[in-house]
């Protein structure tokens, strides 16, 4: 199964409105056809969020999401942008990225697995979870 990855020129939006460059990568794997992995490199560490592919698609055209992840389109300096609000118990982060870059990535995922054609292998998912739990810590 193929993984589709794309580096994303993203920014962290500070409370002042200032944009700080943020290294990010989107990844999609056919084994998890409903999700998109979004990894952020922060200093020496990494932060990972799993987002709904459908949520990202919807968020490109209108405000979408509830709970931990909200997505909406924005036009800034003549460019279409996408804002993603990530809310965790330890705080929240507002990320902004080029809508064109996100759209290009999502188009690749849709070419691989069309919307409505996603098939999730529950047995394989359960086996993968059990293998992770069985590893000694």
C-alpha positions in Angstrom: 0.0 0.0 0.0 1.3 3.4 -1.0 1.8 6.4 1.3 1.4 9.8 -0.2 3.4 12.5 1.6 3.8 16.3 1.1 5.9 18.8 2.9 3.8 21.9 3.7 4.9 25.4 4.2 2.8 26.2 7.2 2.8 28.9 9.9 1.8 29.0 13.5 -0.5 31.9 14.1 0.3 33.6 17.4 -2.3 35.3 19.5 -0.9 38.7 18.2 -1.7 37.5 14.7 2.0 37.2 13.8 2.8 34.2 11.6 5.8 32.0 12.6 7.1 29.5 10.1 6.3 25.9 11.0 7.7 22.8 9.3 4.8 20.4 8.6 4.2 17.3 6.6 0.9 15.7 5.4 0.7 11.9 4.9 -2.0 9.6 3.7 -1.9 5.8 3.7 -4.4 3.6 2.0 -4.5 1.4 5.1 -6.2 4.3 6.9 -8.2 5.8 4.1 -10.3 8.1 6.2 -7.4 9.9 8.0 -4.6 12.3 7.1 -1.5 12.4 9.3 -0.2 15.9 10.0 3.3 16.0 11.6 4.9 19.2 12.9 8.6 19.5 13.6 9.1 21.6 16.6 12.7 22.1 17.7 14.1 18.6 18.1 10.7 17.1 18.7 7.7 16.2 16.6 4.0 16.6 17.2 1.5 14.4 15.3 -2.2 14.9 14.7 -4.5 12.6 12.7 -7.2 14.6 10.9 -10.2 13.4 8.9 -9.6 13.7 5.2 -13.3 14.7 4.7 -12.9 17.4 7.3 -9.9 18.9 5.4 -11.9 18.7 2.1 -14.9 20.4 3.6 -12.7 23.0 5.4 -11.3 24.2 2.1 -14.7 25.7 1.2 -16.4 26.5 4.5 -16.0 26.4 8.3 -16.0 22.7 9.4 -15.3 20.6 12.4 -16.2 20.4 16.1 -14.3 19.3 19.1 -10.5 19.1 18.8 -10.1 20.1 15.2 -11.7 23.0 13.3 -10.8 24.0 9.8 -11.8 27.0 7.6 -10.8 28.9 4.5 -9.3 32.4 4.6 -8.1 34.9 2.0 -5.0 36.8 3.1 -2.8 39.0 0.9 -4.7 37.8 -2.2 -4.0 34.2 -1.5 -6.4 31.4 -0.5 -5.3 30.0 2.9 -6.5 27.3 5.2 -6.6 27.6 8.9 -6.6 24.6 11.2 -7.3 25.0 14.9 -5.9 22.1 17.0 -7.3 22.0 20.5 -5.8 19.7 23.2 -6.0 19.5 27.0 -2.5 21.1 27.2 -3.5 24.1 24.9 -4.3 24.9 21.4 -2.5 25.8 18.2 -3.7 27.7 15.2 -2.0 26.6 12.0 -2.2 28.3 8.6 -1.2 26.8 5.3 -1.6 27.4 1.6 -5.0 26.1 0.4 -3.4 25.3 -3.0 -0.8 23.0 -1.3 -3.4 21.2 0.8 -5.7 20.9 -2.3 -2.9 19.4 -4.4 -2.2 16.8 -1.6 -5.9 16.0 -1.2 -6.3 15.6 -5.0 -3.5 13.0 -4.9 -5.3 11.1 -2.1 -8.6 11.2 -4.0 -6.8 9.9 -7.1 -5.6 6.9 -5.0 -8.8 6.3 -3.0 -11.9 8.1 -4.3 -14.4 9.7 -1.8 -17.0 7.1 -0.8 -14.7 4.2 -1.9 -12.7 4.0 1.4 -12.5 0.6 2.9 -11.2 0.1 6.4 -9.9 -3.4 7.2 -11.1 -3.6 10.8 -9.3 -7.0 11.4 -6.0 -5.6 10.3 -6.5 -2.5 12.4 -7.3 -4.5 15.6 -4.2 -6.7 15.0 -2.0 -3.6 14.6 -3.3 -2.2 17.8 -2.8 -5.4 19.7 0.8 -5.7 18.4 1.5 -2.2 19.7 0.0 -3.0 23.1 2.0 -6.2 23.3 5.4 -4.4 22.9 7.3 -4.0 26.2 7.7 -0.4 27.3 
